[in-house]
Amino acid sequence: MKKLYIKSYGCQMNVYDSGRMADVLAPLGFTQAEDYIDSDMVVLNTCHIREKASEKIYSELGRIRQEKERRKKLGGDMIIAVAGCVAQAEGHEIFSRAPFVDIVVGPQSYHRLPELVAKVESHGARGNGLAIDLDFPEVSKFDLLPAPSGGGVSEFLSIQEGCDQFCTFCVVPYTRGAEYSRNVPEIYREALTLTQNGAIELTLLGQNVNAYHGLGLDGETINLAKLIRHLAKIPALKRIRYTTSHPLDMDDELIALHGTEEKLMPFLHLPVQSGSDAILKAMNRKHDADYYRKVIEKLRHARPDIAFSSDFIVGFPGETDEDFAATMELVREIGYAQAYSFKYSPRPGTPAADKESQVPEAVKDERLQQLQELISHQQRKFNESFVGRETEVLFDRKGKYEGQIMGRSPWMQSVHVKDGEAYAGRLMPVVITEGRGSSLAGEIVEFASDTRYNTLMRNTK
Ligand code: SF4
């Protein structure tokens, strides 16, 4: 058996793709390793969304190179591959900056990794820039990928890729290509395989997932709402999530489904990026802040206990104090369960990168700090509101401490429970005993004695 180390950077789509790369390489005798030390092959599955992200790759490659050199001295070797969005964006430049890299492969052609490995191993393409594939192939990789191995209780399932929105700060349309929706039978087959391998929860992935429009069984085109209803019929599947959505593609059928489909979790990641109409326009988001408010309002009407997360960029070119104040105002109004916030990072090849009115770093730092303080405050308040409440948790991983297990509530909160190993991989009712900044602590109801349970539940009354 050959050892394969795959490191994923960035989004859940990359995590999904890394799993599929392991499935593609398994027939060549590669099994996954926890570390690159002593590995026969290393794949860095990269993210290009921010400058810092892509620069990180080259420093990581420097460390891996030393291990490759060490193995060479012992008569061994190592294949180094760079995959993902940096591979797609930088291509041959990676070979010139890091000539010890053997393979460069884009997100749409990693199903051809076996051929690229063969090129390196038997056709002397080691370290000479020949093993590269950045195609957007006619035939989708999904048609050529083996069945997923899966095995987790919570799994990702890619249903849509690419994006046609062309927000002026974003590289995705250039690195992942145009929107492509997989057909329903293929998705359904993969969902069945994953649930047969133990998945209870599926997160449907897409760069613009709610723009999904795939071919159905009878050749008709169906949207995300219909696809979710279809998948919800799988008895073993208890929870469905989807990410990442665009406000423009939250159609009324999908919104209404949040009120009717109990397997659809009451938590939605809905990026807005800014609260200022002027900045939303400059970002080419194609909607204003009021439009976003209305979508949130409709969702809360359909499912009153729904909670939201979002993405925010501060310091977008031209952002004034008033624009930033509008973002803060929107965040206060919506009240997020959690949210991601970043300083604007000019990406080569994106329209916003060439804009004159770049915001000074110090101003970006100041605004980011203010925004993150507000978001953390909201997240802690949201978590504290769960103390004394009972909620269902899917336990999918070990905790830091002996006997501790961790899982996710329906609202995507991280929940940890002591002495719960027996419940790993199961959906269990938990009474929440503590709400913290980014997690909850609780006790499995079955464990809590009646008096303890009543005391805990009474705490909130
Ligand atoms: S919708 Fe999302 S993925 Fe598409 S261009 Fe905009 S930010 Fe990028």
Boltz pocket constraint, residues with backbone or C-beta under 6 A from the ligand:
constraints:
  - pocket:
      binder: B
      contacts: [[A, 163], [A, 164], [A, 165], [A, 166], [A, 167], [A, 170], [A, 171], [A, 172], [A, 173], [A, 207], [A, 208], [A, 246]]
      max_distance: 6.0
